[in-house]
């Protein structure tokens, strides 16, 4: 009897230890549908169809990224896979700024136990450490299933507010929809200003419908970027423009990764960081007012 009790205690301890040491790694491929640049040609005759095509190809490559998610039972770090710069690529500072506005840059740390996240970002030459509560999505669990990488996945959908500082959320305006025009647009038309800026062709939706696929076979409350809250690891996320798909999973590798938040940068809340970015981008837009192909407005 004593021997049986001892064996049960050893087994229980082993299970607890195994759960404590559990760790996994998932590789995600992120692709965002690149915007079309017809508006730039309409406002600037110097831009040829070939130049437009080149710009769209460069944007497409910038919007294709690979990320690594390292996770355990309660926390994770999500970081873009480092790639060597290619000749002709933009400078490091500008690239970091663009990365931070397109889902990349920095280390995204999530702690589902405390329901908080920390992510380090660089913007306009300054380092920020965004610390805030994890956004809680009201997931609707569906019965639809599919296989991803050999794992049986279930579908879940939710609606979230679109971030005004994420370039991937920009959508081309439907110029046939009269609701897209406000009084300022009418003033432009009647004032004789026929020049069309790139920024005039895009807008940010208020809400985005998110579709996720998760697998209960990996019972962790984790996923890419700031997605979480489902009864299994999220292997795919789609918001209509961006698709993040898991391409590889490794569980309990011999070499463990330290899962902890970054500590570099000025600590700031997500709201304050967004307001800082919007303010700076508006200032930048004012400086470049009148130049066709200027950056899209932030926070409209």
C-alpha positions, 0 to 999 in steps of 0.5 A, a space after each residue: 500500500 505504501 509503495 502504491 501511494 509512493 508511486 502515485 505521488 511520483 506520478 503526480 509530481 512528474 505530471 506537475 513538473 511536465 506541465 511546468 516545463 511545457 514549452 512550444 514554438 510556432 512559426 507564422 507566415 503573415 501576408 497582407 493584401 497590398 493596396 493599389 496606388 491608382 490614386 497616386 497616378 491620378 494626382 501625379 502624371 510623373 508616376 508611370 504604370 511601371 513605377 506604380 507596379 514597382 511600388 506595389 511589388 515593394 509594398 507587397 514584399 514589405 507586407 510578407 513577414 515571418 514570425 516566431 511564437 514561443 509559448 508556455 502554459 501562461 505566457 508567450 513572446 512573438 517576434 518577427 524573424 530577422 532577415 538580412 537587408 537586401 540592396 536598395 532597401 530603405 534605411 534601418 530607422 524608416 524600416 523600423 518605423 514602418 515595421 511597427 505600423 505593419 505588425 512587425 518590430 519589437 517583441 510582443 509579450 503576452 501573459 494570459 494569467 495576468 491578462 497583460 502585454 508588453 511590446 517594445 516599439 521604435 517610432 521616429 527615433 524614439 523607443 517606447 515600451 507599450 504596457 497594457 491589458 490584453 484586449 478581450 474579444 468576444 469570440 463566437 465558437 463555431 462548429 466548422 473544422 479544418 486541418 492545419 499542419 496535421 492539427 484538427 482546428 475549430 473556427 471562431 469569429 469576433 469583431 474588434 475595433 480597428 487600430 488607427 496606428 496599424 497601416 494594415 487596417 487602411 482600406 481603399 475608399 469606394 469612390 462610388 459611395 457618396 457617404 465617403 465624401 464629406 464637406 471638406 471633399 466638396 470644398 476641394 472640388 469647388 475650389 478648383 483643386 483637382 490634385 488628388 493625394 494618395 491619402 485621399 483614397 484610403 480610410 480606416 474602418 471602425 470595426 474589423 471582423 476576425 476569423 480564427 482557427 484554433 486547435 484544442 490539441 495544444 491546450 494553451 490560451 495563446 496565438 499570434 500578435 495580440 490574439 488569445 482567449 480561445 481553448 487552444 493555440 490559434 493557428 490561423 487568423 484572418 481579418 479580411 486583409 491580413 492572414 497569419 498562418 502557422 507553418 510549423 510547430 515544435 513542442 517541448 524542444 530540448 533547448 528552452 527559450 526564455 519567455 520574458 518581456 522586453 525592458 527597453 523604452 519609455 513605458 507608455 499605455 497603448 492609448 498614449 502611444 497611439 495618440 503620439 503616433 497619430 500626432 506625429 503622423 499628422 505633423 508629418 502630413 502637414 509638412 508634406 501637404 500638397 505633395 502627391 503620394 504623401 503618407 495616409 492620414 492617421 486617426 481620421 
